[in-house]
């Protein structure tokens, strides 16, 4: 029995990770307490000034609000639609494999490109979204999707849902495969209908897949960036401003210290939301 | 039979949903074959006249060909480094399973959730004197994607019997040789997954090159699209052709190797 596997095998990975991930994270904490910017020649420690400034900026409140609405809506929509799709796809369909390929395809496309494609779909006069609504006699629902402050965020949310729905579905499909058929059959013999079987057997046993989907969805959507930059650039006004677009703006204005402070706040939010959610979801998982 | 009808109904709903998911793809594909006027209508109809010049015009541009080279170069090197670093690390983490290695594993798991601090990363590259080089972007990607690769590899490593290591060591093999000649080849299935998933992520990424590459000659294809859009937003046929060319390699890889991609992305996520 070998006891001493050589520790130096850990070094290459650890070296890269320590230098290029841990170091910027730690220096980031320091920079977030400085006035570091393009104009001043020296970096000066300014205590919590950046954080005080953030508190007083109305835009960070908007960014906070929008990021949370986005994350919440995306998580709910993605998980519920993904689950429904997975339940349908779990049936014995002829076209199952090709359908799965199609549903998952958007997930492998560059987010930036998806943004540009949806910009085209949402075009107020020529976009297929408004055309379809008109064609269905729902013309009153058509909007200038990306410039109307009331629906711009919704348009971004729907784009993100389109991108990730296949991924969520695939995770649920994998989870469904692990549910023992005999449990469902015995429920069936006991006279449980589809809804009861779902409510009392399938749903509780799908808990691990729920954990993964909800957690990945929350974490991913709190970090949303490319899709917003392309679709609205944070506008109209700052109605779709999110954390990362705000970071980019502060960065391009040369306010590096401040940009890092916003980044730190995002880091705290992701950890602060992610860890409790993980804990809570884990608790309701059923061990088979 | 009631069941048969229900099943057909479910199938029809799924096909309809799949069609809706495909519409954006169809729009760029169809419009990439239309002339400048027709493409600007963003329609879902077949081109009234098939135009192929959009594609030849894209390939005439030197910067786009170079962009492809850059994307290949950056994603290729990233994959190579990740495979070496992650597999060696995962091997020791799984085999030793001591408090130290468990802590290291948890550190990588935390790295999986944490957002990167991009502005300090740029400063770090400046301090290391590699800002704006390929190396800067490559190391940034390796650091960002390493946790995912290690996570996947540790899970897979359990299925490779320890007896193999022991037999090799008893036969007088040293550790590096034992790992690279005996264990490494057995990791192939999961290494394929890591390769594809990392490749796709690096190829598609915008944030990394956007912040870390200033020299236009080193731009990746995705960054080129970003720049292209502001210049040619009126020539939609050309834009759609360019987009089609950028997504095609990824889509083809995905369709051919989807088993590995889907398996990799969902591995470890659902308990068996």
Interface residues (C-beta under 8 A of the other chain):
Chain A: X1 X2 X5 X6 X7 X9 X10 X12 X13 X14 X16 X17 X19 X20 X21 X23 X24 X25 X27 X28 X31 X85 X88 X89 X91 X92 X93 X94 X95 X98 X99 X101 X102 X103 X104 X105 X106 X108 X109 X110 X111 X112 X113 X114 X116 X117 X118 X120 X121 X123 X126 X127 X128 X162 X165 X166 X167 X170 X171 X174 X175 X178 X208 X209 X212 X219 X223 X225 X226 X247 X251 X256 X259 X260 X263 X264 X266 X267 X270 X271 X274 X288
Chain B: X7 X10 X11 X13 X14 X15 X17 X18 X21 X22 X23 X24 X25 X27 X28 X40 X41 X42 X43 X44 X81 X84 X85 X86 X88 X89 X91 X92 X93 X95 X96 X100 X101 X104 X107 X108 X111 X113 X114 X115 X116 X117 X118 X119 X120 X121 X123 X124 X139 X140 X142 X143 X144 X146 X147 X150 X162 X165 X166 X169 X175 X179 X200 X203 X204 X205 X206 X207 X211 X222 X225 X226 X229 X236 X239 X243 X246 X247 X250 X251 X254 X255 X258 X261 X262 X265 X266 X269 X270 X271 X272
